[in-house]
Amino acid sequence: MNEWIVLAMLLVAAWSDLRRRKIPNMCTVPMMVTGLGYQCLNGMGWLALTGLTCGFLLTVVPVLIKGMGMGDQKLLMAVGAWSSWSDIYLMFLMAILLCLVAAVLLPSTWTLLYTNLRAILVGWTAHRQLWLPMAGRSALSFPFAVWLLAAYLLQPIWYVVETGI
């Protein structure tokens, strides 16, 4: 049952992030609360709390440097409330890897990526130009919820590959 709830939440968040580049609190906060409550009722509150905490800790630096929005952070925390820290850690790494692959495979991002990377050489003030450009001008601006959804859908495949089952 947990898997279907998380999948539904990620589908809604991915759709919203793709269309509006915003993940509403009405999606993430209730999912955090209900995930913690559900896990506590089933005697796995500690697992949910570690998942939520891991989601926060993995995203705190990207949020502080404006490389990721707080909606992305709350989404990862909400997924963590419904799962565990190990699931969140793997899902986060897979989503970041998918973002990097997309940046490399989408030729439309190459010129923007080059421009942004050149700006980094100018110094720390270029930080804001890299992470906070206008929409459509950043090669590194991806709707993270979409890649988190993809990572969630790839987790069973990763499990099969890892365990050989």
Secondary structure, 3 states (H helix, E strand, C coil): CHHHHHHHHHHHHHHHHHHHCCCCHHHHHHHHHHHHHHHHHCCCHHHHHHHHHHHHHHHHHHHHCCCCCHHHHHHHHHHHHHCCHHHHHHHHHHHHHHHHHHHHHCHHHHHHHHHHHHHHHHCCCHHHHHHCCCCCCCCCCCCHHHHHHHHHHHHHHHHHHHHCC
